[in-house]
Amino acid sequence: MRNYAPDSSEAMARILALSMLADGGLDRSELEVIDNSKILARLDMTEVKFEEVVHALCQDMLQCLRGYDYGKIELDRKLINQLLAEITEPRLQKLLLSVMLAVVDADGKMSDGEAVLISQALNFWNVDLVEVSQVQTYSLAMALKPNAVYVSPRAHWQTV
């Protein structure tokens, strides 16, 4: 598996790509979540560059796979932890988890692979869902009210 610089756009994009592929396939609704979240712009990444990261992840997964059974590729926990370890900044971890949750929920159901990935990310980064929900509230508010200013962790907003 190739290495990316800690907290780099590529490392974060790879985690998002992994969340998109964790259920065994790439779904249009997952791509729409990525697009609607504006996460690529926040990562200073173009759609073309994101596609390159997704493609590179697929190549790496084929080379590093633990098991191959009836079209399923499984990555072991150690390898997933190596990918998660490239995101060291807690703020970025929470942001990624927020988008990852939206991605795995895009089709209205959570597969075993998606559940394992989310659970492993929460544990590895030592983040709880309350912290992630605060990021989701902030992101939603920013999408609805781009001139809003976040003034407390209790999700109070002021419009400027």
C-alpha positions in Angstrom: 0.0 0.0 0.0 1.5 3.4 -1.0 2.1 6.0 1.7 0.9 9.5 1.7 2.2 12.4 3.9 0.3 12.7 7.2 -2.8 14.8 6.9 -2.3 15.3 3.2 -5.2 15.7 0.8 -4.4 12.3 -0.7 -4.3 10.5 2.6 -7.7 12.0 3.5 -9.2 11.3 0.0 -8.0 7.7 0.3 -9.9 7.3 3.6 -13.0 8.7 1.9 -12.5 6.3 -1.1 -12.2 3.4 1.4 -15.5 4.3 2.9 -17.0 4.4 -0.5 -15.7 0.9 -1.4 -16.2 -0.7 2.1 -19.5 -2.2 1.0 -17.9 -3.9 -2.0 -18.8 -1.4 -4.7 -19.0 2.2 -5.8 -22.5 3.6 -5.7 -23.8 6.8 -7.4 -25.4 8.0 -4.1 -22.0 7.8 -2.4 -20.4 10.0 -5.1 -23.3 12.4 -4.7 -22.6 12.7 -1.0 -18.9 13.4 -1.7 -20.0 16.1 -4.2 -22.7 17.6 -2.0 -20.4 17.8 1.0 -17.9 19.9 -0.9 -15.2 17.9 0.9 -13.0 17.8 -2.2 -12.8 21.6 -2.2 -12.0 21.6 1.5 -9.2 19.2 0.7 -8.1 21.4 -2.2 -8.5 18.4 -4.5 -10.0 18.2 -8.0 -12.4 15.5 -9.0 -9.8 14.2 -11.4 -7.2 13.9 -8.6 -9.8 12.2 -6.4 -10.5 9.7 -9.1 -6.7 9.0 -9.3 -6.6 8.4 -5.5 -9.6 6.0 -5.8 -7.9 4.2 -8.7 -4.6 4.0 -6.8 -6.5 2.5 -3.7 -8.1 -0.1 -5.9 -4.7 -1.1 -7.4 -3.1 -1.2 -3.9 -6.0 -3.3 -2.5 -5.5 -5.8 -5.3 -1.8 -6.1 -4.5 -2.2 -6.2 -0.7 -5.4 -8.2 -0.3 -5.8 -10.6 2.6 -8.4 -12.6 1.0 -10.3 -12.9 -2.2 -13.6 -14.8 -2.1 -16.3 -14.5 -4.8 -15.3 -11.0 -5.8 -14.8 -9.7 -2.3 -11.6 -8.1 -1.3 -10.9 -7.8 2.5 -8.3 -5.6 4.1 -7.1 -6.7 7.5 -7.4 -4.4 10.5 -3.6 -3.7 10.7 -3.6 -2.4 7.1 -6.7 -0.2 7.8 -5.0 1.1 10.9 -2.0 2.1 8.8 -4.2 4.1 6.5 -6.0 5.7 9.4 -2.7 6.5 11.1 -1.9 8.9 8.2 -4.6 11.3 9.6 -3.1 12.7 12.8 -5.0 16.0 13.3 -8.1 15.4 15.5 -10.1 18.1 13.6 -9.5 16.4 10.3 -10.3 13.0 11.8 -13.7 14.3 12.9 -14.4 16.0 9.6 -13.5 12.7 7.7 -15.7 10.7 10.1 -18.6 13.0 9.4 -18.3 12.6 5.7 -17.6 8.8 6.0 -20.9 8.4 8.0 -22.8 10.2 5.3 -21.1 8.1 2.6 -21.9 4.8 4.2 -25.5 6.0 4.9 -26.0 7.1 1.3 -27.8 4.0 0.2 -29.8 3.7 3.4 -28.1 0.6 4.7 -24.8 -0.1 6.4 -22.9 -3.2 5.2 -20.7 -5.3 7.5 -17.6 -3.8 5.8 -18.9 -0.2 6.3 -19.7 -0.9 10.0 -16.2 -2.4 10.6 -14.5 0.6 9.0 -16.5 3.2 10.9 -16.1 1.3 14.2 -12.4 0.9 13.6 -11.9 4.6 12.7 -13.8 5.7 15.8 -11.7 3.5 18.0 -8.3 4.2 16.3 -8.8 8.0 16.4 -10.5 7.8 19.8 -13.5 9.8 18.7 -17.1 9.3 19.8 -20.2 9.9 17.8 -21.2 13.0 19.8 -18.0 14.7 18.6 -18.8 13.7 15.0 -22.4 14.9 15.3 -21.1 18.3 16.3 -19.1 18.4 13.1 -22.1 17.3 11.1 -24.2 20.0 12.7 -21.6 22.6 11.9 -21.2 21.4 8.3 -25.0 21.3 7.7 -25.3 24.8 9.2 -22.5 26.1 7.0 -24.2 24.6 3.9 -27.5 26.2 4.9 -26.2 29.5 6.3 -22.7 30.1 4.9 -22.5 33.5 6.8 -23.1 31.8 10.1 -20.5 31.9 12.9 -20.1 28.9 15.2 -20.1 30.3 18.8 -20.2 27.3 21.1 -20.0 23.5 21.2 -23.7 23.4 22.0 -24.5 24.2 18.3 -25.6 27.8 18.8 -25.3 29.9 15.7 -25.2 33.6 14.9 -25.7 35.1 11.5 -23.3 37.9 10.6 
